[in-house]
Amino acid sequence: MPASDLDLLIHAARLAGETALTFHGPDAKSWDKPGEQGPVTEADLAVNAVLERELRSARSDYGWLSEESDDSAARLTQERVFIIDPIDGTRSFIEGSKSWAHSIAIAEGGQVTAAVVYLPAKNRLYAAAKGQGATLNNDPVRVSGQSGLTGASVVAAKPNYAPEKWVDGDVPDVKRVYRPSLAYRLSLVAQGRFDAMLTLRDSWEWDIAAGALILTEAGATVTDMHGQALQFNNPHPQVKGVVAASPELHTNLTARLVSAQSRPENEAS
């Protein structure tokens, strides 16, 4: 990873934040994407344009994968690739909430090497580079020391607690927490604000790539819902959910998940 990659992402994130804050979410033009892929606003597109200009002009040899850009197979042949969600939590943005983020990452050989999750409305910038730890506004962050599942605070949407997703239908007794942005959920666990995060559905790479590295560098174990390592820059840019927590809590959590006990044959070790 070039030494200046993280600095580039931080610079671009701050410019993206300046652009996003020129829009007032409830007043921004918005429309639904085809195929029930959720809403998009003029702010999403403006931020995407800023990020593409800043990042691609600085790293013309890097591939590009963004929620708000047409995908191209060219990225699959490039050594490094940007993985971008211009605004993660668009619904939150439209509602006028502050819980939305710019999620910006670089992956090399399927692994994220530099990452930023920036919430400009909250002035929170989470950052990490592979092997260099994770920070929030330049201060080091670390996952919580919670090891037991009972009583742990878990950031997840309500459908993840359906009995059929848990061994013998035994849903664990955890403190249930929710935040609208996946990138923000991951970052909050990296910060130690909450103990674990999970989403037991296919997840777009741009939602989770940056947060996954930040969590890993904060000491967490981060896998898909089958307990397998995450790989990025896939031909179809989705992974099989996310489970993230401190190593011991992650073990205890996946031991209770049906998906981790019955992963597809082609994913079994």
SVG drawing of the C-alpha trace seen along z (x, -y; Angstrom):
<svg xmlns="http://www.w3.org/2000/svg" viewBox="-38 -25 43 54">
<polyline fill="none" stroke="black" stroke-width="0.4" points="0.0,0.0 1.5,-3.4 2.2,-5.3 0.0,-8.3 -3.1,-6.3 -4.7,-6.9 -3.9,-10.6 -5.5,-10.7 -8.7,-9.1 -8.9,-11.5 -8.5,-14.5 -11.1,-13.3 -13.5,-12.4 -13.3,-15.9 -14.0,-17.4 -17.0,-15.0 -18.3,-16.2 -18.1,-19.8 -20.1,-19.0 -22.7,-16.9 -23.3,-19.6 -24.3,-22.1 -27.5,-20.1 -30.3,-19.9 -31.4,-16.3 -35.2,-16.8 -35.0,-19.4 -32.6,-17.5 -34.1,-16.0 -34.5,-12.3 -35.8,-9.3 -35.9,-5.5 -33.4,-3.4 -34.7,-0.7 -34.9,2.8 -35.9,1.8 -32.3,0.8 -33.4,-2.1 -33.4,-5.9 -30.7,-8.2 -30.4,-12.0 -28.7,-14.7 -26.3,-14.9 -25.2,-11.3 -24.4,-12.0 -22.6,-15.3 -20.4,-13.5 -19.7,-10.7 -18.5,-13.2 -16.2,-14.9 -14.7,-11.6 -14.2,-10.3 -12.5,-13.5 -10.2,-13.6 -9.3,-9.9 -9.1,-8.9 -7.0,-11.9 -4.5,-11.0 -4.5,-7.2 -5.4,-6.8 -4.2,-3.2 -6.7,-2.2 -10.0,-0.5 -13.3,-2.1 -16.4,-0.5 -19.0,-2.9 -22.7,-2.5 -23.4,-5.6 -21.3,-4.7 -21.9,-2.2 -19.8,0.9 -17.1,2.1 -15.3,5.4 -12.1,3.4 -11.7,3.1 -11.2,6.9 -8.0,6.6 -6.5,3.8 -4.2,4.4 -5.9,1.9 -9.4,0.6 -11.4,-2.2 -14.6,-0.9 -16.9,-3.8 -20.3,-4.6 -20.8,-8.3 -23.5,-8.5 -24.1,-5.4 -27.4,-5.9 -29.2,-7.8 -32.6,-7.4 -31.2,-8.9 -29.8,-11.8 -33.2,-12.4 -34.8,-12.4 -32.5,-15.1 -30.6,-12.9 -26.9,-13.1 -26.2,-9.4 -25.0,-9.1 -21.4,-8.6 -19.0,-8.6 -17.4,-5.1 -14.2,-5.1 -11.7,-2.2 -8.9,-0.9 -8.6,2.9 -5.6,4.8 -5.7,8.5 -9.2,8.7 -8.1,7.2 -8.8,3.6 -5.6,1.7 -6.8,-1.8 -10.2,-3.0 -12.1,-6.1 -15.6,-6.3 -16.5,-10.0 -19.7,-11.4 -19.4,-15.1 -22.6,-16.1 -21.2,-14.6 -17.5,-15.5 -16.4,-11.9 -13.7,-10.6 -12.7,-6.9 -9.6,-5.8 -7.3,-2.8 -4.4,-1.5 -3.5,2.1 -1.1,2.9 -1.3,-0.6 -4.3,-0.5 -7.5,-2.4 -8.4,-6.0 -11.3,-8.3 -10.4,-11.9 -6.7,-10.9 -7.2,-9.1 -6.7,-5.3 -9.8,-3.1 -10.2,0.4 -13.0,2.9 -14.6,3.6 -13.4,6.4 -16.8,8.1 -16.5,11.8 -19.8,13.3 -22.8,13.1 -25.4,12.6 -25.7,8.9 -23.5,7.9 -24.6,4.8 -25.2,5.8 -25.8,3.4 -28.2,5.1 -31.5,4.6 -34.6,6.4 -34.8,9.2 -31.4,10.5 -33.1,11.7 -35.6,14.0 -35.5,17.4 -34.8,19.3 -31.4,17.6 -30.3,19.0 -29.4,22.6 -32.5,24.3 -34.3,20.9 -32.5,19.7 -32.1,16.0 -29.4,14.7 -30.2,12.3 -28.4,9.2 -28.8,5.5 -30.3,4.6 -29.0,1.4 -29.6,0.0 -28.0,-2.7 -29.1,-3.3 -25.6,-3.3 -23.8,0.0 -20.4,-1.8 -21.3,-3.7 -22.4,-0.5 -19.1,1.1 -17.2,-2.0 -19.1,-2.2 -18.1,1.3 -14.4,0.5 -14.7,-2.4 -15.9,-0.2 -19.2,-2.0 -21.0,1.4 -19.7,4.9 -20.7,6.5 -22.4,6.0 -24.1,8.4 -26.1,8.4 -27.3,11.8 -28.0,10.9 -26.0,10.3 -24.2,6.9 -22.8,4.6 -19.1,4.2 -19.3,0.4 -21.3,0.5 -18.8,2.5 -15.3,2.4 -14.0,-0.6 -15.7,0.3 -14.3,3.9 -10.7,2.7 -11.3,0.1 -12.8,2.9 -10.0,5.3 -7.3,2.7 -9.2,2.0 -8.8,5.7 -12.0,7.3 -12.6,10.5 -14.6,9.7 -16.2,12.4 -19.2,13.1 -22.2,14.8 -20.7,18.2 -17.6,17.3 -15.5,17.0 -12.9,14.3 -14.2,11.4 -13.0,10.9 -13.5,7.7 -13.6,6.6 -15.7,9.6 -17.3,9.8 -20.7,9.4 -19.8,6.9 -21.6,8.5 -20.5,10.6 -22.5,13.0 -23.3,10.7 -21.0,9.5 -20.3,10.6 -17.9,8.5 -16.8,8.5 -13.8,9.1 -12.3,12.5 -13.8,14.3 -17.2,12.7 -17.1,13.4 -16.5,17.1 -19.4,17.2 -21.7,15.3 -21.0,17.5 -21.4,20.6 -25.1,19.6 -25.7,18.7 -27.4,21.2 -25.5,19.7 -22.1,20.3 -23.0,24.0 -24.3,24.8 -22.3,22.8 -22.5,23.7 -20.3,26.6 -18.2,24.5 -17.4,22.2 -16.5,25.0 -12.9,25.4"/>
</svg>
